[in-house]
Amino acid sequence: MRTPPIYRILPVAVLAAMAAVALFAPVRSVTDSWIPLMSGLEMGFLSDNGTVSILLGTGLIGAVLFSLFFLLRRSAAMKYPAVAVIFLLLLSSIPTFLQFNAVYVMLLLLVWTHFCIVEKQIFTAFMLLSLASLFYAPAIWLAPLSLIFIPLSGAPDSLKSFVKALAGFLLPHVYMLVFRWMTFDDAGIYLIKFWECMKDITLFDREFELPSLFMFIYLAYLVCRASIFALRSSTSKLVQAILKMQILSLAMLLPFFVCFDRDVLPLFPVMAYPSAVLVAFYLSNYTNTKRSRAEMGLLLLSVIINSLSIFV
């Protein structure tokens, strides 16, 4: 059944409106969070410069979309335009989503990690995850959890893959410690600071108001339906591997989100990526079009309410 134009135009129109709203959101200072790779370097040009922050944030979002295309390009069942629109809609629920966020770098590297796992490049995949922790220290916890992705790659030798994963993970940190020791002679201080940041758990530190709760509860319901549909669908091995990777990613990222999310540095973007892939697959392939359109309408409504809540 052909989708009526209104159901294709409305999400794009809502997205454009939310992007316009984000331009008027207060500038978030990036100096409130410690970026290991930038430690000791001047970041004042980003702290209160809204234009630079928006340009960098927009560029990183564009890079994530470009990376998603490479991950999904080989399967017609994974409709890239639908994934891109839903991903951007979920991002736009954060009023400051256009501004620079170190988590966007982690998100970009996570997408490429999934791509490398699909391509059986285990060493590169875990090196990218390790690089993510140089932009956001708590991301280091994702590395051991991501070992569950290795069977999805189809690599025949688990022990060899584990050694590759360990070597890839260690490489960026070894280089970083050598750089700190040779340039600033503070490798020990750097390690202490890194350790403090990676264990800085703040359970429920963020304030969840009614609009946010409504969106998160509804998104959780939609993702659960999408996950069940994805597991029951008959698709190619590649699509199944990508979908299972997103389900495992959500299971892995949920405790990470609960432990480290805060108002200063929202972690919702890393949850939005696997959610968008699953929801887009579900809405694009579910046969009950009336139900899927109603669910898409509720998703749009929740995004609009949550985004505009900053002005209330």
JOSUL-V152072 format. One record per helix or strand. SS is the DSSP state (~ for helix, > for strand). FROM is the first residue (numbers start at 0). TO is the last residue. If there is no record, write none. Layout:
ss->SS from->FROM to->TO
ss->SS from->FROM to->TO
//
This chain:
ss->~ from->4 to->21
ss->~ from->29 to->31
ss->~ from->35 to->37
ss->~ from->43 to->46
ss->~ from->49 to->71
ss->~ from->79 to->91
ss->~ from->101 to->117
ss->~ from->121 to->132
ss->~ from->136 to->152
ss->~ from->157 to->182
ss->~ from->186 to->197
ss->~ from->209 to->231
ss->~ from->236 to->259
ss->~ from->267 to->284
ss->~ from->288 to->310
//
